[in-house]
Amino acid sequence: MCCLAAFTPNHDGKNETLTPKMNGCRVESIRFMIYNRWGELVFESNQPNVGWNGLYKGILQPEDVYVYYCSYITDDGISRQQKGTFILLR
């Protein structure tokens, strides 16, 4: 899995949501979470095609560095985790 280094939810039709990119790997289950710099969970999904649009509780979040954590099980039963950072740009 890999994640974008930055995304820009600014309604221009490009990079509007941040979703995990599975690079052709088929996933049986997934948990994708995004945290702000204070460790507050601002997004969570158990669906591989549902991404974060930069909102938290209906409020646009500021440009900043965020942390993602993704744990998933592949269709052959292998459990994996990945974490990292990305930048939200407007």
Secondary structure, 3 states (H helix, E strand, C coil): CECCCEECCCCCCCCCCECCECCCCCEEEEEEEEECCCCCEEEEECCCCCCECCEECCEECCCEEEEEEEEEEECCCCEEEEEEEEEECC
